[in-house]
Amino acid sequence: MSVTSAMRASRIQPGDFVSWGVFWFVLATVCTGLFFADGLDALIRAWQLPEYSHGPLIPVLSLLLFLRQLKEYPPEPGPKRDRWVGFTLILAAICMGALGRLANISDIVAYATIIWVGGLLLVSFGWKTGKHFWPPVLHLVYMLPLPGVFYYKLSTSLQYISSELGVWFLQLLSVPVFLEGNIIDLGVLKLHVAEACSGLRYLFPILSFSYIFAVLYRGPTWHKAVLLLSAAPITVVMNSVRIAVAGLLADRFGIEWLEGFTHFFEGWVIFLICIILLFLLAWIMLFFHPQKMGLAEALDLETDGLMRQAARVRYIRASNALIASTLAMILAIGAMSMVPDRNASVIQRDNFGLFPRSLGAWEQTGPAEVLSKSVARSLGADDYHSINLAKPGEAAQVGFFSAWYADQSKGGVHSPEICLPGAGWEIAWLERTDITEKLGSDTPFKINRAIIQKGETRMMVFYWFEQKGRKIAWDFAAKFYLMVDGIATGRTDGALVRLTTLIGPNETDAEAEARLMEVLSEVNTVIPRFIP
């Protein structure tokens, strides 16, 4: 064939895209949008938060990564026998999406969408070629919101690491500063940890960038691993530096300097500095590499021919696997449309305002505590109750707190493991224990038992999660049962119950525990009215 003939053969004709393969591909995509609509809606809501505002860019960048990688594999328009692996993956995505919809947990539906994308690539290209396209599919993970339990545990841990480093930097600069729980005390100014660590909201975009950087990087594999793993430490350290600079400005020039600095340095400046540090890290590793490769040479930034690769959609064949995948999606849409709405019924319960003032020999002291607006907003509960109980002759009072959520599918309970350190308490000891026999209960009763301290003050804490009558100690187990109950009954309500008491200086831990157990026995008899 002559060069002219080859060029004519490679040209895209208008009729190239009119084929049964393209028809089934488009139909499968449309049906997927309908089936996974709840997950896509969850993504859009999450992308409105500062932590996930980079989300809309992730699918675009993944598509560009895919088209770049596609250039390495020439077209194979003929039939393929290894498409059914992709069909199996699509069935798994449909099952996962259906479970998410039944449980009313839209994040699960969003996660299933990525599995569907991987399955569609394997159906379109076959296993032999499609298995090489995992990097752009895996990159889609960065557009997903983390599950609430993971997010709060991760963000809280990173916030305190960043704050402690920032305070350490300030102490090196001889700036008087003190960190107590979630308060950074600068003397002239007090910063909450969440406020001081707002620069960490750019952790997820930086993680995404480091992933793309590692994929495009041509250096050794261990270089790629270092670049990928260094994103989080770089972000934490940079935020610590920001806290230190803010404290230094407040100490030397006054708090009025902070407003302009905060607006300037909280934004994308941190992101850009972290990116520069990633480039610098890559340059340093290349400098000591035997081949002496330059940074520009090490990054594969070639973008020519991407449109030609996108036009290869015309080679998609109307394979049995593609048709079966589309029909399975259509059947799933029909099946889900027949499931009755199980969330329409209102859960019958008493408001905490009706909670009894007396529990056996224990009497409520004073009015119920009203949380501040910021704390109540962070708690996000539909109803809560916080009181102190006293008993004549007892050495200390017992604090009762409970928060009830009508729907935990979009947030839900915050574990005291996160909240207590935020209030300045240090968890000295924590264990999960079964108190079923001690209570003489007919149903399993597992709680968390902890000793927390602030200075010389010590307190014992009992807390557990109420999930449709279950007493659960582990927060991850609570989320599991949330999904189970959502699938089985459509209910996603639940609550947290916490009891606290001070441990006197001349009192043993056993005496404080006995006090909590006595109140817990009384609470257990009335709690079903308020937490069904």
C-alpha atoms as one frame of an Amber mdcrd trajectory, in Angstrom:
protein
   0.000   0.000   0.000   1.344   3.452  -0.908   1.802   6.246   1.645  -1.122
   8.133   0.073  -3.375   5.093   0.336  -2.361   4.552   3.957  -3.161   8.159
   4.808  -6.559   7.869   3.162  -7.266   4.670   5.045  -6.380   6.311   8.377
  -8.611   9.311   7.840 -11.781   9.446   9.910 -14.860   9.351   7.752 -18.276
  10.588   8.977 -19.719   7.108   8.779 -16.966   5.559  10.908 -18.821   6.328
  14.134 -22.157   4.956  12.903 -21.847   1.308  13.922 -23.546  -1.139  16.200
 -20.482  -1.202  18.447 -20.648   2.561  19.031 -24.430   2.302  19.532 -24.106
  -0.304  22.283 -21.213   1.617  23.856 -23.232   4.846  24.027 -26.308   2.988
  25.293 -24.244   1.313  28.023 -22.852   4.696  29.078 -26.311   6.313  29.226
 -27.735   3.416  31.237 -24.786   3.620  33.596 -25.474   7.303  34.208 -29.058
   6.439  35.138 -28.171   3.498  37.380 -25.319   5.239  39.208 -27.106   8.617
  39.415 -27.085   8.554  43.230 -23.321   8.077  43.255 -22.750  10.851  40.728
 -24.937  13.140  42.826 -22.825  12.278  45.896 -19.693  13.206  43.945 -21.135
  16.580  42.934 -22.048  17.327  46.558 -18.609  16.290  47.784 -16.866  18.422
  45.146 -18.470  21.508  46.682 -16.352  20.984  49.815 -12.877  22.559  49.909
 -11.236  19.161  50.532 -12.660  17.702  47.319 -12.948  20.817  45.131 -10.367
  19.281  42.786 -12.784  16.410  42.020 -14.117  17.644  38.637 -10.565  17.687
  37.245  -9.873  14.055  38.090 -12.006  12.426  35.319 -10.500  14.844  32.775
  -6.948  14.049  33.870  -7.694  10.316  33.929  -9.011  10.545  30.367  -5.831
  12.322  29.257  -3.706   9.664  30.974  -5.716   6.957  29.220  -5.357   8.562
  25.768  -1.603   8.988  26.296  -1.265   5.352  27.309  -3.446   4.239  24.414
  -0.776   5.447  21.968   1.430   2.576  23.108  -1.079  -0.012  21.834  -1.990
  -0.053  18.137  -5.616  -0.619  17.063  -6.843  -4.229  17.056 -10.199  -4.040
  15.289 -10.644  -7.800  15.071 -12.656 -10.014  17.447 -11.290 -10.810  20.919
 -11.978 -13.809  23.086 -11.051 -12.347  26.461 -13.814  -9.789  27.014 -15.761
 -11.750  29.616 -13.429 -10.721  32.442 -14.714  -7.193  31.907 -18.312  -8.417
  31.879 -17.737 -10.089  35.264 -16.314  -6.837  36.614 -19.347  -4.916  35.337
 -21.665  -7.394  37.073 -19.700  -6.808  40.296 -20.131  -3.037  39.843 -23.876
  -3.479  39.308 -24.190  -5.594  42.458 -22.180  -3.105  44.492 -24.189  -0.176
  43.126 -27.453  -1.967  43.906 -26.337  -2.622  47.487 -25.402   1.037  47.846
 -28.789   2.152  46.567 -30.640  -0.288  48.832 -28.588   0.855  51.819 -29.148
   4.483  50.822 -25.375   5.068  51.000 -24.583   6.968  47.834 -20.816   6.840
  48.413 -20.905   3.085  47.784 -22.658   3.759  44.479 -19.904   6.239  43.578
 -17.199   3.663  44.353 -18.980   1.111  42.171 -18.831   3.526  39.230 -15.038
   3.192  39.084 -15.297  -0.597  38.988 -17.728  -0.198  36.080 -15.230   1.988
  34.201 -12.554  -0.677  34.589 -14.979  -3.370  33.431 -16.012  -1.365  30.351
 -12.375  -0.934  29.302 -11.806  -4.689  29.600 -14.968  -5.396  27.590 -13.931
  -2.906  24.891 -10.250  -3.879  24.581 -10.198  -7.394  25.964  -8.111  -8.557
  28.906  -4.818  -8.784  26.999  -4.788  -5.061  26.154  -7.252  -3.595  28.665
  -5.331  -4.797  31.729  -2.598  -2.258  30.953  -4.950   0.695  31.455  -5.219
   0.365  35.235  -3.264   3.607  36.030  -5.924   6.028  34.681  -8.726   3.928
  36.226  -7.003   3.869  39.607  -6.506   7.637  39.391 -10.297   8.048  39.488
 -10.135   7.064  43.164  -8.883  10.582  43.915 -12.246  12.070  42.924 -14.090
  10.057  45.590 -14.929  11.372  49.049 -13.436   9.272  51.820 -15.873   7.385
  54.066 -16.715   9.583  57.041 -14.991   7.325  59.608 -11.746   7.274  57.600
 -11.925  10.991  56.872 -12.342  12.098  60.478  -9.676   9.741  61.791  -7.200
  10.739  59.065  -7.866  14.474  59.193  -7.756  14.567  63.000  -4.453  12.665
  63.108  -2.865  14.907  60.471  -4.202  18.042  62.143  -2.519  17.225  65.434
   0.739  16.195  63.783   0.741  19.458  61.844  -0.134  21.496  64.954   2.546
  19.852  67.081   5.152  20.501  64.389   3.993  24.100  64.042   4.212  24.620
  67.808   7.666  23.014  67.811   8.841  25.429  65.095   7.492  28.360  67.123
   9.286  27.178  70.247  12.535  26.978  68.249  11.945  30.632  67.316  11.442
  31.486  70.991   7.772  32.352  70.479   5.680  31.622  73.605   3.069  29.073
  72.563   1.107  26.266  74.189  -0.914  23.463  72.593  -3.819  22.067  74.593
  -6.157  19.716  72.751  -7.535  21.610  69.801  -6.332  25.046  70.957  -3.023
  26.645  69.942  -2.514  29.373  72.540  -0.257  32.169  71.298  -1.011  34.446
  74.203  -2.328  37.262  72.005  -4.377  34.811  69.951  -5.948  31.398  70.304
  -6.318  29.213  67.217  -8.469  26.095  66.945  -6.644  23.148  65.419  -9.174
  22.841  62.579  -8.730  26.543  61.803  -4.953  26.381  62.049  -4.809  23.299
  59.838  -7.082  24.513  57.047  -4.082  24.224  54.709  -4.509  20.449  54.920
  -7.594  20.758  52.711  -5.164  20.697  49.783  -3.806  17.288  50.775  -6.106
  15.413  48.388  -5.301  17.572  45.309  -1.597  17.192  46.063  -1.969  13.422
  46.390  -3.679  13.386  42.993  -0.933  15.499  41.451   1.798  13.280  42.912
   0.070  10.248  41.373   0.047  11.850  37.901   3.628  13.014  38.437   4.692
   9.456  39.290   2.877   8.008  36.256   4.527  10.479  33.850   7.924  10.133
  35.496  10.431   8.045  33.496  12.886   7.484  36.300  13.364   4.300  38.343
  10.383   2.701  40.035  11.666   3.523  43.492  11.763   7.180  42.452   8.075
   6.921  41.543   7.295   5.376  44.933   9.143   8.163  46.773   7.297  10.862
  44.809   3.950   9.205  45.467   4.521   8.679  49.189   6.108  12.063  49.863
   2.988  14.119  49.027   1.344  13.726  52.442   4.477  14.500  54.537   5.256
  17.536  52.379   1.726  18.883  52.871   1.797  18.341  56.640   5.208  19.997
  57.010   4.207  22.955  54.820   1.087  23.480  56.889   3.206  23.357  60.038
   5.420  26.061  58.548   2.302  28.123  57.818   1.200  27.814  61.455   4.679
  28.805  62.635   4.805  31.866  60.351   1.315  32.916  61.478   2.364  32.599
  65.119   5.560  34.543  64.473   3.637  37.375  62.794   1.125  37.526  65.643
   3.912  37.604  68.216   6.124  40.191  66.498   3.694  42.439  64.638   0.261
  41.847  66.169  -2.819  39.843  65.239  -3.954  42.408  62.645  -1.221  41.093
  60.325  -2.754  37.630  60.368  -5.869  38.364  58.338  -4.038  39.291  55.159
  -1.468  36.529  55.664  -4.166  33.913  56.262  -6.120  34.792  53.123  -2.919
  34.761  51.075  -1.276  31.665  52.480  -4.291  29.409  53.114  -5.180  29.280
  49.440  -3.424  27.727  46.505  -0.063  29.105  47.680   0.396  26.012  49.855
  -0.565  23.823  46.907   1.935  25.539  44.596   4.762  25.372  47.133   4.099
  21.661  47.686   4.201  21.091  43.918   7.516  22.962  43.708   8.879  20.766
  46.501   7.820  17.641  44.579   9.667  18.881  41.506  12.673  19.694  43.677
  12.610  16.209  45.202  12.522  14.654  41.712  15.404  16.877  40.582  17.522
  15.874  43.602  16.943  12.162  42.984  17.807  12.568  39.293  20.956  14.547
  40.173  22.331  11.525  42.029  21.113   9.044  39.417  23.936   7.404  37.385
  22.349   8.368  34.030  22.270  12.096  34.985  18.832  12.520  33.394  17.356
  16.022  33.403  13.943  16.714  34.917  12.478  17.819  31.576  13.714  14.600
  30.021  12.392  12.485  32.896   8.811  13.735  32.506   6.824  12.349  29.600
   4.734  15.363  28.639   4.041  14.383  25.026   0.463  15.318  24.074   0.431
  14.904  20.286  -2.098  12.569  18.724  -4.561  12.425  21.608  -7.523  13.233
  19.343  -6.548  10.401  17.023  -6.573   8.064  19.990 -10.000   9.328  21.055
 -11.273   8.586  17.544 -10.459   4.906  18.071 -13.880   4.584  19.677 -15.045
   3.715  16.168 -13.255   0.363  16.484 -15.528  -0.793  19.310 -17.359  -3.920
  18.227 -20.861  -5.008  19.174 -19.468  -7.996  21.060 -21.583 -10.402  23.038
 -19.904  -9.169  26.247 -20.767  -5.518  25.494 -24.375  -6.343  24.608 -24.732
  -8.554  27.699 -23.259  -5.785  29.913 -25.714  -3.233  28.535 -28.695  -5.552
  28.927 -27.601  -6.373  32.490 -27.532  -2.648  33.272 -30.999  -2.177  31.766
 -32.355  -5.086  33.813 -30.753  -3.634  36.953 -32.406  -0.266  36.318 -35.764
  -1.992  35.907 -35.288  -4.097  39.033 -34.310  -1.110  41.179 -37.293   0.883
  39.932 -39.574  -1.824  41.327 -38.091  -1.627  44.834 -40.555   0.267  47.063
 -39.451   3.407  48.864 -38.616   2.220  52.361 -37.497   5.598  53.677 -40.917
   7.261  53.545 -41.999   6.098  57.013 -41.110   8.313  59.978 -39.304   6.551
  62.811 -41.385   6.688  65.966 -39.343   7.910  68.933 -39.560  10.332  71.844
 -37.634  13.569  71.644 -34.764  13.898  74.115 -36.663  16.807  75.638 -38.816
  14.142  77.330 -35.814  12.338  78.829 -36.521  11.632  82.542 -34.800  13.815
  85.123 -34.480  10.853  87.484 -32.799   7.546  86.726 -33.240   5.383  89.797
 -31.424   7.153  92.634 -29.667   9.473  90.211 -31.110  12.988  89.735 -30.397
  15.505  86.996 -28.509  18.562  88.266 -29.292  21.791  86.486 -30.676  22.251
  82.974 -29.564  20.226  79.957 -26.466  21.622  78.278 -26.964  23.479  75.002
 -24.031  23.103  72.629 -22.573  26.098  70.856 -23.585  26.599  67.225 -20.178
  25.571  65.905 -20.067  22.400  68.006 -23.688  21.515  67.137 -22.931  22.052
  63.447 -19.881  19.782  63.676 -21.916  17.165  65.574 -24.621  17.221  62.895
 -27.123  15.308  65.045 -30.889  15.521  64.587 -31.392  15.378  68.366 -29.010
  15.317  71.322 -29.105  15.389  75.112 -26.340  16.348  77.544 -26.961  16.328
  81.319 -25.202  15.670  84.620 -26.579  13.184  87.149 -25.877  13.122  90.864
 -26.646  10.697  93.694 -26.533  11.443  97.417 -23.371  10.042  98.940 -21.562
   9.575  95.629 -18.146  11.184  95.244 -18.731  12.489  91.731 -21.447  13.120
  89.191 -22.014  11.160  85.987 -22.333  12.928  82.672 -24.794  11.532  80.144
 -24.576  12.478  76.476 -26.376  11.018  73.476 -26.695  12.131  69.878 -29.298
  10.637  67.547 -29.181  10.699  63.740 -32.214  10.039  61.557 -29.967   9.312
  58.576 -26.306   8.347  58.899 -25.797   7.618  55.215 -24.308  11.077  54.560
 -22.308  11.529  57.734 -23.471  10.264  61.074 -21.847   9.594  64.409 -18.446
  11.064  65.286 -16.448   8.768  67.526 -15.324  10.162  70.921 -11.860   8.933
  69.943 -11.854  12.021  67.713 -13.897  14.466  69.805 -12.268  13.940  73.218
  -8.692  14.778  72.141 -10.151  17.791  70.350 -11.420  19.048  73.723  -7.950
  18.788  75.219  -8.280  15.327  76.776  -5.587  12.724  76.283  -6.739   9.116
  75.965  -4.544   7.308  78.475  -6.198   3.919  78.080  -8.918   2.485  75.856
 -10.375  -0.976  75.442 -13.463  -2.579  73.946 -15.225  -4.844  76.397 -18.349
  -6.984  76.609 -20.535  -6.169  79.623 -23.430  -8.453  78.705 -23.005 -10.689
  81.755 -22.474  -7.767  84.157 -25.788  -6.257  83.086 -27.611  -9.559  82.894
 -28.685  -8.538  79.402 -30.323 -10.876  76.905 -28.617  -9.173  73.956 -24.873
  -8.616  73.432 -23.708  -5.344  74.961 -20.248  -4.138  73.936 -18.837  -0.785
  74.983 -15.635   1.217  74.828 -14.119   1.818  78.260 -11.503   4.543  78.458
  -9.551   6.638  80.910  -8.829  10.164  79.710  -6.795  12.838  81.405  -6.067
  16.544  81.208  -3.170  17.508  83.432  -3.822  15.826  86.783  -7.546  15.472
  86.147  -8.619  11.944  85.227 -11.980  10.752  83.960 -13.487   7.383  83.061
 -15.610   7.138  79.934 -18.067   4.544  78.665 -19.393   4.925  75.139 -21.049
   2.778  72.522 -23.003   3.036  69.279 -26.708   2.212  69.142 -27.644   0.631
  65.826 -31.227  -0.606  65.702 -31.019  -2.204  69.136 -27.418  -3.376  68.812
 -24.814  -2.145  71.299 -21.630  -1.771  69.243 -18.206  -0.676  70.430 -16.253
  -0.509  67.168 -17.103   2.428  64.906 -16.272   0.474  61.738 -18.659  -2.282
  62.842 -21.325   0.392  63.357 -20.864   1.513  59.761 -21.081  -2.109  58.595
 -24.398  -2.621  60.384 -25.578   0.704  58.999 -25.132  -0.751  55.523 -26.754
  -4.069  56.538 -29.791  -2.337  58.050 -30.105  -0.018  55.077 -30.213  -2.975
  52.693 -32.530  -5.100  54.834 -34.992  -2.488  56.104 -34.078   0.869  54.587
 -33.319   2.307  58.035 -30.125   4.327  58.426 -30.777   5.883  61.831 -28.485
   5.394  64.804 -26.968   7.060  67.838 -24.024   7.472  70.144 -24.325   7.120
  73.942 -21.574   8.313  76.286 -21.204   8.259  80.085 -18.410  10.081  81.905
 -17.321  10.518  85.503 -14.342  12.099  87.246 -11.928   9.826  89.080 -11.212
  11.424  92.437  -7.633  11.759  93.711  -8.318   9.223  96.463 -10.572   7.022
  94.362  -9.785   3.796  92.526 -10.670   3.135  88.896 -12.952   0.307  90.072
 -15.030   2.714  92.154 -15.493   5.083  89.213 -16.398   2.134  86.994 -19.006
   0.918  89.476 -20.613   4.369  89.394 -20.814   4.305  85.603 -22.185   0.770
  85.576 -24.976   1.767  87.965 -26.052   4.650  85.742 -25.653   2.540  82.604
 -28.105  -0.018  84.017 -30.684   2.714  84.544 -30.039   4.311  81.139 -30.424
   0.967  79.397 -34.047   0.691  80.571 -35.175   4.052  79.122 -32.970   4.470
  76.066 -35.207   2.480  73.631 -37.834   5.251  73.891 -35.369   7.751  72.424
 -33.221   5.472  70.263 -35.513   2.856  68.680
